[in-house]
Each structure stands twice: as structure tokens, then as C-alpha cells.
């Protein structure tokens, strides 16, 4: 090997080294994209956008106090349902056994969609009279998303919407009792509590954290004999 040849070795090896370093990055991006598509994340984002647009249009109307408090709750529930349905696996148990990165992908997907929903609803309420404000919307969204995640772990991702929808009915009734006593004041029914109520905020945050932990570790329940 001549001196000139030896000098050319590092130069020739440098592109190969860069290519090897770039492969994990490309593989990770492809994995994220495939996971998002398999979980119908684009459809969930579209549903969240539709809820935000619906909220914005609804806020153009004139509502009494009772209706104004119920209105954001409906769209919070819609966003929470869209987020939690993405926990359904298209493959089922084989994916759970072989997917080393699956827990991290579950966590990232739910956190990203929850953040997107929070921002979208906050933007929808900007410049309008949003009863309870953005803090109330964020609390209700997080809490109902947590309920949906727990429902997905218990019933399956395809039925995860049952949790947020059912809780929306409970929350709407609790708001109704504020005008028709006896009022429901427990912090576990946080939509009926004031936006800055610490107990209600802690309850919603706790439910969201538990739901995130369960769905990250375990994933949505796969019905016996089926692959979602």
C-alpha cells in the first residue's frame, strides 16, 4: 500500500461511516410513520381538527351560561375519543410480542395527539367567549383521554370511545345540577368544578397519568380470537 493509497482510505471510509450513522435515523422515522399509519393517526388528527372547527363555529352563537359550559365538554369528548381509538392494534398479540419499541410508540402517539388536541381547541377558543377558558378545556381533555385509555385497556381500542362519551354525559348532568339542586360537587366529576379547582385538576391529571401508564405498558385489550 502506497502513501497515497493510505491517505485515501479515511476519505473513502467517511461517506460509509456517515451512511451507517444515518441508517438508524431513517429506520426510526420509518417505524414512527408505519406505527402512525397503522393506528389511523392521520384520521385522528382530522377528527381533532373537525372538533376544533366545530367548536369555533359553535362559539359564534349566543349561549346561556348552562349551554356555554356544556359546549366545550362535547368537543373535548370528541377529541378524547379520537385519541383513544388510535390505541387499537391492527395485528394484535404478534405485534405485542415482537415490538420492542411498541411501548415508546404508544406513549409518543398518545402524548402527541393530546398536545395537538389541546392546541387546536385553545386556538379555536381564541378571541371568543369560551366558558371556563383554556384551563378548563385542558383539564377536561386530559381527564377524559385518561378515561378513554383505561377503557381501551379494559374493553379494546375499538370501544375506547365509550369512556369519554359516557363521562361526557355524567359531566353534563353534573353541570345541570349546578342550577337544579342538589349539586354534584365531587372533584372526580371535574367538568362541574371551577377551572382553578385544585382537587378537580389533580383528579383529572391522576386519571390521565394512570391511563397513560396502563396503555404504555399493556396496550389496548385484544379481544380473544381477533386481531384488531
RAWO-V938344 format. One record per pair of residues at least 12 apart in sequence whose ideal C-beta (glycine too) atoms are under 7 Angstrom apart, sorted by the first residue. I is the first residue (numbers start at 0). J is the second residue. D is the distance in whole Angstrom. If there is no record, write none. Layout:
BEGIN
I_J_D ; I_J_D
END
This chain:
BEGIN
30_100_6 ; 34_104_5 ; 34_108_7 ; 35_108_7 ; 37_89_5 ; 38_85_4 ; 38_108_6 ; 39_85_6 ; 40_85_6 ; 40_108_6 ; 40_112_7 ; 43_81_5 ; 43_82_6 ; 43_84_7 ; 43_85_5 ; 43_112_6 ; 44_115_6 ; 46_81_4 ; 47_78_5 ; 47_81_6 ; 47_115_6 ; 47_116_5 ; 47_119_6 ; 48_119_6 ; 50_74_5 ; 50_77_4 ; 50_78_5 ; 51_119_4 ; 51_120_6 ; 51_122_7 ; 51_123_4 ; 53_74_6 ; 54_71_7 ; 54_74_4 ; 54_120_6 ; 54_123_4 ; 54_124_7 ; 55_123_4 ; 57_70_6 ; 58_124_7 ; 58_127_4 ; 58_128_7 ; 58_129_7 ; 65_174_7 ; 65_178_6 ; 67_130_4 ; 68_130_5 ; 68_131_6 ; 68_174_5 ; 69_171_5 ; 69_174_6 ; 71_129_6 ; 71_130_7 ; 71_131_6 ; 71_135_7 ; 71_136_5 ; 72_139_6 ; 72_167_6 ; 72_170_5 ; 72_171_6 ; 72_190_5 ; 73_167_7 ; 74_120_7 ; 75_136_6 ; 75_139_4 ; 75_140_5 ; 75_143_6 ; 76_143_6 ; 76_163_5 ; 76_164_6 ; 76_167_4 ; 78_116_4 ; 78_120_7 ; 78_140_6 ; 79_140_6 ; 79_143_4 ; 79_144_4 ; 79_147_5 ; 79_163_4 ; 80_147_6 ; 80_160_4 ; 80_163_5 ; 80_164_6 ; 82_109_6 ; 82_112_4 ; 82_113_6 ; 82_116_6 ; 82_144_5 ; 82_147_7 ; 83_144_6 ; 83_147_3 ; 83_148_6 ; 83_150_7 ; 83_151_5 ; 83_159_4 ; 83_160_7 ; 83_163_7 ; 84_156_6 ; 84_159_5 ; 84_160_6 ; 85_108_6 ; 85_112_7 ; 86_105_7 ; 86_148_7 ; 86_151_4 ; 86_156_4 ; 86_159_6 ; 86_214_6 ; 86_218_7 ; 86_219_4 ; 87_155_7 ; 87_156_3 ; 87_157_5 ; 87_219_5 ; 87_227_4 ; 88_156_7 ; 88_218_7 ; 88_219_6 ; 88_221_7 ; 88_227_5 ; 89_227_6 ; 90_226_6 ; 91_221_5 ; 91_225_7 ; 91_226_3 ; 91_227_6 ; 92_221_6 ; 95_218_6 ; 102_215_5 ; 102_216_6 ; 105_214_6 ; 105_215_5 ; 105_218_6 ; 106_211_7 ; 106_215_5 ; 109_148_7 ; 109_211_6 ; 109_214_7 ; 113_141_7 ; 113_144_6 ; 116_140_6 ; 117_137_5 ; 117_140_6 ; 120_136_5 ; 120_140_7 ; 121_133_5 ; 121_136_7 ; 124_136_7 ; 131_194_5 ; 132_194_6 ; 134_194_4 ; 134_195_7 ; 135_194_4 ; 138_189_6 ; 138_199_7 ; 138_200_6 ; 138_203_5 ; 139_189_7 ; 139_190_5 ; 141_203_5 ; 141_204_6 ; 141_207_4 ; 142_189_6 ; 142_203_3 ; 142_206_5 ; 142_207_6 ; 143_163_4 ; 143_166_6 ; 144_207_6 ; 144_210_7 ; 145_206_4 ; 145_207_4 ; 145_209_6 ; 145_210_3 ; 146_162_4 ; 146_163_6 ; 146_166_5 ; 146_206_6 ; 146_210_7 ; 147_159_5 ; 147_160_7 ; 147_162_4 ; 147_163_5 ; 148_210_3 ; 148_211_6 ; 148_213_7 ; 148_214_4 ; 149_162_7 ; 149_209_7 ; 149_210_5 ; 149_213_6 ; 150_162_3 ; 151_214_6 ; 151_219_4 ; 152_213_5 ; 152_214_6 ; 152_217_6 ; 152_219_6 ; 152_220_6 ; 153_220_6 ; 154_220_6 ; 155_219_6 ; 155_220_5 ; 155_221_7 ; 155_222_6 ; 155_227_7 ; 156_219_4 ; 156_227_6 ; 157_227_6 ; 159_219_7 ; 169_188_6 ; 170_188_6 ; 170_190_3 ; 170_191_7 ; 173_188_4 ; 173_190_6 ; 173_191_4 ; 174_190_6 ; 174_191_5 ; 177_191_6 ; 186_198_4 ; 186_199_4 ; 186_202_5 ; 187_202_5 ; 189_202_6 ; 189_203_5
END
